[in-house]
Amino acid sequence: MNKRLKALRRALGLTQIEFAARIGTVQNTITGYETGRRNPSSSVINLICKEFGVSESWLRTGSGGMFIQKTRSDALKEAVDKLLSNETADFRSRLVVALAALDEKQIDAVETFVRQLAGESDPAKPAAAPELTDDGIEAELEDYRQELLAARETQRETSASPVPADKEA
């Protein structure tokens, strides 16, 4: 396992210090794992697999591929989670409320957008999706986020506009 841990760290392009920080430990611990002087506990192995998307079978035995192959849905969910991770709980709540307030036509537009991201053409029949990198998904989501923010700003401006003089009581 020590050689696989070192190979993983190098494949990720991380120093021992960076790798250790990501799993909440120190460089000396990683050095011990990589030299074979120490063996990671099951909880550390699970943490490494979760943090870096590593196949537990590969890490423990060397069988299979190094990384878990993510489904398109998993990659999209991770991208959305990452995109919204820096947002406040208030923003996330407002986003949910805003989505809930959409009319049927707007919901259809959102559904179409999501299906396009997922590579589906016909709602009844998923199409073979072209490969999107995590960066591509994140870029698409950021564009959509900017559209939502612009729409929210337009809504604020509209609701804050003064009542025309001929409409005053």
Secondary structure, DSSP 8 states (H G I E B T S, - for coil): -HHHHHHHHHHHT--HHHHHHHHT--HHHHHHHHHTSS---HHHHHHHHHHHTB-HHHHHH--S-SB----HHHHHHHHHHHHHHTS-HHHHHHHHHHHHT--HHHHHHHHHHHHHHHT-SBTTB--------HHHHHHHHHHHHHHHHHHHHHHHHHHHS---GGG--
